[in-house]
Amino acid sequence: MTSTGGRIEDRVGDLPPPEWESLAEGGPLAVSVPWLRSVASRAQGEGHWFLAFDDRDGDSTPVCGLFATLAGTAATDDAFNLHDVLFGAPRTMPLADDAIAAREQRREQSPARDEWFPNLVVTLPSAECLPVGPGAADPKTTEVLVDGIVDWARRNELAAVSFLYLRRTHTALTDTLASRAFTRLPLSFTGELHLPGTGFDDYLAALPKQRRRSVRKEMETVEDAGVTIRRRDVKECLDDLVELRLALKRKYGRTPNPDKERSSFHGLIDEFSPDELHLLTAEIGEQLLGFGLDIVYNGVWNGVVSGTNYDDPRSDSVSFCLDYYEPVRHAYERGVRTLAFGMAAWEAKRNRGCELVPLDGYVLALRDDLAPAVAAAPTAAVLRFT
């Protein structure tokens, strides 16, 4: 697949190809090879690693890459399901009430769900579209990459191509997508906390007065309940962590899968060092009330997975301490000043000092019967917190 001054190659599989490691060097956790190996089991379909090469200098080394999933069935998770992203109310999207109503109307007027598959979804397993490599900020390179991906999709007779959960700071890529007639629509937010000063008191001081009082009250509630929060090794309490995850899945009406949960923890243990894996547990005696497992990678504190026994009344406010306050304390101690929390729980994140960073989607219908529905999608994409 070629374009002026460059070409792309497609590497098929759930695991990143050898070239990916150098492209992702210095990047965030979501594009790192250890993380991508650890979450390979989450694949929503056939994985494609599209690599762009600059033929102008005769070099055979790729300069940019993007990961995509071939969504061949309407059963994919709602965050990766193009039909749901356009017409549903996925849990990853903080839609305003009128937007939800508008989407329901659009869904009734648009082609049926099955008509949107197969399609190509360009986003990482962690649901963020991140171009990697030195060419990620070069418009010529992103043009080669986007044109090659669209050409690949057309030749494979796909219904559509979408780039989902893309930050507006990736201007080379967003400008290229806009110039190729992709329709942009706001999708979600990711939460980031940038710590001021040198310690927890500086974090508190940066919050509004009423919020500071709430934080202190939540921490006092946990302390008064006799809860101890401490750092532990993942291996030594793995069974308890799995049980808390299963309970959380049941609470929110999702089907618990013990083997999948255990495998997920083992994947993290295998790929990250004990220094990178940071597990905090909330305990009363021998009982584990909750946990927060984070990864410190390339100077950023990343919230990864958590669980709390909400059926126990002593767990009140425990999740806030495990997800925010204790990680903030430990981040200061390690000299880390940025914490990344991902999507969902937007109000809780904003109330605790996080910046909500917009994530957009770009969609191109490759069939004429789908194009009107895609063009109309932005009118039903109004988000809360804007």
C-alpha positions in Angstrom: 0.0 0.0 0.0 1.7 3.2 -1.2 1.2 6.9 -1.3 3.4 9.8 -2.3 6.6 9.5 -0.4 5.5 6.5 1.7 3.8 3.2 2.2 2.1 1.2 5.0 2.4 -2.4 6.0 -0.2 -4.4 8.0 0.9 -6.8 10.7 -1.9 -9.1 11.8 -2.3 -10.4 15.3 -3.1 -9.6 18.9 0.5 -9.0 20.0 2.5 -6.0 18.8 5.1 -6.7 16.1 8.8 -6.3 16.7 8.9 -2.8 15.2 6.3 -1.5 17.7 8.7 -1.4 20.6 11.0 1.3 19.1 8.0 3.3 17.9 6.4 3.3 21.3 9.6 4.1 23.2 9.1 6.9 25.7 5.3 6.9 25.2 2.5 6.4 27.6 1.5 3.1 29.2 -1.3 2.5 26.7 1.1 2.1 23.7 3.8 0.2 25.6 4.6 -3.4 24.6 4.3 -4.8 28.2 0.9 -3.3 28.5 -0.3 -4.5 25.1 0.9 -8.0 25.8 -0.8 -8.0 29.2 -4.2 -7.0 27.7 -4.0 -9.1 24.5 -6.8 -11.3 25.8 -9.2 -8.3 25.7 -9.1 -8.3 21.9 -12.5 -7.4 20.4 -11.6 -8.9 17.0 -8.7 -9.5 14.7 -5.9 -7.0 15.5 -4.1 -5.0 12.8 -0.9 -3.0 13.4 -0.6 -0.5 10.6 3.0 0.8 10.2 4.0 3.8 8.0 7.3 3.8 6.2 9.0 6.9 4.6 10.4 5.8 1.3 11.9 9.2 0.6 15.1 8.3 2.4 15.2 4.6 1.5 15.0 3.6 5.1 13.1 0.3 5.9 12.3 1.4 9.5 8.7 2.4 10.2 8.2 6.0 11.4 4.6 5.8 12.7 2.1 3.2 13.7 -1.6 2.8 14.7 -3.5 -0.2 16.1 -6.9 -1.2 14.8 -9.4 -3.9 15.3 -11.5 -5.6 12.6 -14.9 -5.6 14.1 -16.6 -8.5 12.4 -19.6 -8.9 14.7 -22.2 -6.7 16.3 -21.4 -8.4 19.6 -18.3 -6.3 20.3 -18.1 -4.3 23.6 -20.0 -1.0 23.4 -16.9 1.2 23.6 -15.5 -0.5 20.4 -18.9 -1.0 18.7 -19.4 1.6 16.0 -23.1 1.2 15.9 -23.4 1.8 19.7 -20.9 4.7 19.5 -23.1 6.4 17.0 -26.6 5.5 18.2 -26.4 3.9 21.7 -25.5 5.2 25.1 -22.2 3.3 26.0 -21.0 3.5 29.6 -17.8 5.2 28.2 -19.8 8.3 27.0 -21.2 10.9 29.3 -24.1 11.9 27.1 -26.6 14.6 28.0 -30.2 13.5 28.4 -31.3 15.2 25.2 -28.5 13.5 23.3 -29.6 10.1 24.4 -33.1 10.8 23.2 -31.8 12.1 19.9 -29.7 9.0 19.5 -32.7 6.8 20.0 -34.5 8.6 17.2 -31.5 8.4 14.9 -31.2 4.7 15.6 -34.7 4.1 14.4 -34.1 6.1 11.2 -30.7 4.5 10.4 -29.7 1.2 8.8 -30.0 -1.8 11.1 -27.1 -2.8 13.4 -25.9 -5.7 11.3 -25.5 -3.4 8.3 -22.5 -1.6 10.0 -20.4 -4.7 10.2 -17.6 -5.6 9.4 -15.9 -2.3 10.1 -12.4 -1.2 11.2 -12.0 0.5 14.6 -8.7 2.3 15.0 -8.1 2.5 18.7 -6.0 0.7 21.3 -7.4 -2.0 23.7 -7.5 0.6 26.4 -9.9 2.7 24.2 -7.7 5.5 23.2 -6.4 6.3 19.7 -2.7 7.1 20.0 -0.3 7.3 17.0 3.2 6.2 17.9 6.6 7.0 16.5 8.6 10.0 15.3 6.3 10.6 12.4 3.2 10.9 14.6 3.4 14.7 14.4 4.3 14.9 10.7 1.3 15.6 8.4 2.8 13.8 5.4 3.3 10.7 7.5 -0.2 10.7 8.9 -1.6 11.2 5.4 0.3 8.1 4.2 -1.1 6.2 7.2 -4.7 7.3 7.0 -4.9 6.9 3.2 -3.3 3.4 3.5 -5.7 2.3 6.2 -8.8 3.6 4.3 -7.5 1.9 1.1 -7.1 -1.3 3.0 -10.6 -1.1 4.4 -12.1 -0.4 0.9 -10.3 -3.3 -0.6 -11.6 -5.6 2.1 -15.2 -4.3 1.5 -15.7 -2.9 5.0 -18.7 -0.8 5.9 -16.8 2.0 7.7 -13.5 3.1 9.3 -13.5 4.9 12.6 -10.7 6.5 14.7 -12.2 6.4 18.2 -11.1 8.3 21.4 -8.6 10.6 19.9 -7.1 13.6 21.7 -7.3 17.0 20.1 -3.6 17.5 20.7 -2.8 15.0 18.0 -3.3 17.7 15.4 -1.4 16.1 12.5 -3.7 13.1 12.6 -6.9 15.0 13.4 -6.2 17.5 10.5 -5.6 14.6 8.1 -8.8 12.9 9.1 -10.8 16.1 8.7 -9.3 16.7 5.2 -10.3 13.1 4.2 -14.0 13.9 4.9 -14.2 11.9 8.2 -17.1 13.1 10.4 -15.9 14.3 13.9 -18.0 13.9 17.0 -17.2 14.2 20.7 -17.2 10.9 22.5 -15.8 11.1 26.0 -13.2 12.4 28.4 -10.2 10.9 30.0 -9.2 12.1 33.5 -5.8 13.5 34.3 -4.6 15.0 37.6 -1.5 17.3 37.6 -0.2 17.6 41.1 0.9 21.0 42.4 3.7 21.7 44.9 5.5 18.9 46.8 3.0 17.1 49.1 -0.5 16.1 49.9 -1.3 19.4 51.6 -0.5 21.2 48.3 -3.0 18.9 46.6 -5.7 19.7 49.1 -5.0 23.5 49.0 -5.6 23.5 45.2 -9.1 22.1 45.7 -12.1 24.4 46.3 -12.9 25.0 50.0 -16.0 22.8 50.0 -14.3 20.0 48.2 -11.4 20.1 50.7 -13.8 19.6 53.5 -15.4 16.7 51.7 -12.0 15.0 51.1 -11.1 15.3 54.8 -14.5 13.9 55.8 -14.1 10.9 53.5 -10.6 10.2 54.9 -11.9 10.5 58.5 -14.8 8.1 57.7 -12.3 5.5 56.6 -10.0 6.0 59.6 -12.9 5.9 62.0 -14.1 2.6 60.6 -10.7 1.1 61.6 -9.6 0.6 58.0 -5.9 0.2 57.3 -4.6 1.1 53.9 -1.2 -0.3 52.9 0.9 -1.4 49.9 1.0 -5.1 49.2 2.4 -7.5 46.7 -0.2 -8.6 44.1 0.8 -12.3 44.3 0.2 -12.6 48.1 -3.5 -11.6 47.9 -4.4 -12.6 44.4 -7.4 -14.7 45.4 -8.9 -11.8 47.3 -8.4 -9.5 44.4 -10.2 -11.8 42.0 -13.1 -12.2 44.4 -13.5 -8.4 44.7 -13.5 -8.1 41.0 -16.2 -10.8 40.6 -18.4 -9.1 43.2 -18.0 -5.8 41.4 -19.0 -7.3 38.1 -22.1 -8.9 39.7 -23.1 -5.6 41.3 -23.2 -3.8 37.9 -25.1 -6.7 36.2 -22.1 -8.0 34.3 -21.3 -11.7 33.9 -18.3 -12.6 36.2 -15.5 -14.7 34.8 -13.1 -16.0 37.4 -10.6 -17.4 34.9 -10.5 -14.1 32.9 -10.0 -12.0 36.0 -7.2 -14.2 37.3 -5.6 -14.3 33.9 -5.7 -10.5 33.7 -3.8 -10.2 37.0 -1.2 -12.8 35.9 -0.7 -10.8 32.7 0.2 -7.7 34.7 2.5 -9.7 37.1 4.3 -11.2 34.1 4.9 -7.9 32.3 5.6 -5.4 35.0 8.2 -5.2 37.8 7.1 -5.0 41.4 8.3 -1.4 41.4 6.0 -0.5 38.5 3.0 -2.4 39.9 1.6 -0.5 42.9 -1.1 -2.3 44.8 -2.9 -0.6 47.7 -5.4 -2.5 49.9 -7.9 -1.5 52.4 -8.2 -4.0 55.3 -9.9 -4.5 58.6 -8.1 -7.3 60.4 -7.8 -10.2 57.9 -10.6 -9.0 55.7 -9.9 -7.2 52.4 -12.5 -4.4 51.8 -11.0 -3.0 48.6 -8.0 -2.5 46.5 -6.5 -0.2 43.8 -3.9 -1.6 41.4 -1.9 1.1 39.5 1.1 1.1 37.2 3.8 3.8 37.4 5.3 4.0 33.9 7.5 6.6 32.2 6.8 9.1 35.0 3.0 8.8 35.0 0.8 7.2 37.6 -1.8 5.1 35.8 -5.0 3.9 37.5 -5.5 0.4 36.1 -8.0 -1.8 38.1 -9.8 -1.6 41.4 -12.5 -3.3 43.5 -14.4 -2.6 46.7 -16.8 -4.7 48.8 -19.7 -2.2 48.7 -21.9 -4.6 50.6 -19.8 -4.0 53.8 -21.0 -0.7 55.4 -17.4 -0.1 56.6 -16.3 0.3 53.0 -18.0 3.8 52.8 -15.5 6.2 51.1 -12.8 3.4 50.8 -12.9 3.6 47.0 -12.1 7.3 47.0 -9.0 6.7 49.3 -7.8 3.8 47.1 -8.4 5.5 43.8 -7.4 9.1 44.5 -6.1 10.2 48.0 -3.6 7.4 48.7 -2.2 7.3 45.1 -1.7 11.0 45.4 0.3 10.6 48.6 2.4 7.9 47.1 2.9 9.8 43.8 4.3 12.7 45.7 6.7 10.4 47.5 8.0 9.0 44.2 8.3 12.3 42.5 5.4 11.6 40.1 3.3 14.7 39.3 0.8 13.3 36.7 -1.9 10.7 37.4 -3.9 9.2 34.6 -7.3 7.8 35.4 -9.0 6.9 32.1 -12.7 7.2 31.3 -15.9 6.9 33.4 -16.8 8.3 36.9 -16.3 11.8 35.4 -18.0 13.7 38.2 -15.9 12.0 40.8 -12.7 12.7 38.9 -13.5 16.4 38.4 -14.5 16.8 42.1 -11.1 15.5 43.1 -9.1 17.9 40.9 -8.8 16.0 37.7 -8.8 17.7 34.3 -11.3 16.2 31.9 -9.5 15.8 28.5 -11.8 15.5 25.5 -11.7 12.4 23.3 -13.2 12.6 19.9 -14.2 10.1 17.2 -13.7 10.4 13.5 -15.9 8.2 11.3 -15.9 7.5 7.5 -18.7 5.5 5.9 -17.5 3.4 3.0 -21.0 2.6 1.8 -23.4 5.1 0.4 -26.4 3.9 2.5 -24.5 4.5 5.8 -23.1 8.0 4.9 -26.2 10.1 5.8 -26.4 8.5 9.3 -22.8 9.2 9.9 -23.1 12.8 8.7 -26.0 13.4 11.1 -24.3 11.8 14.1 -22.8 15.0 15.6 -26.2 16.5 16.2 -26.8 13.7 18.8 -23.4 13.8 20.4 -23.8 16.5 23.1 -21.8 15.5 26.2 -22.2 16.5 29.9 -19.4 18.6 31.5 -18.9 20.7 28.4 
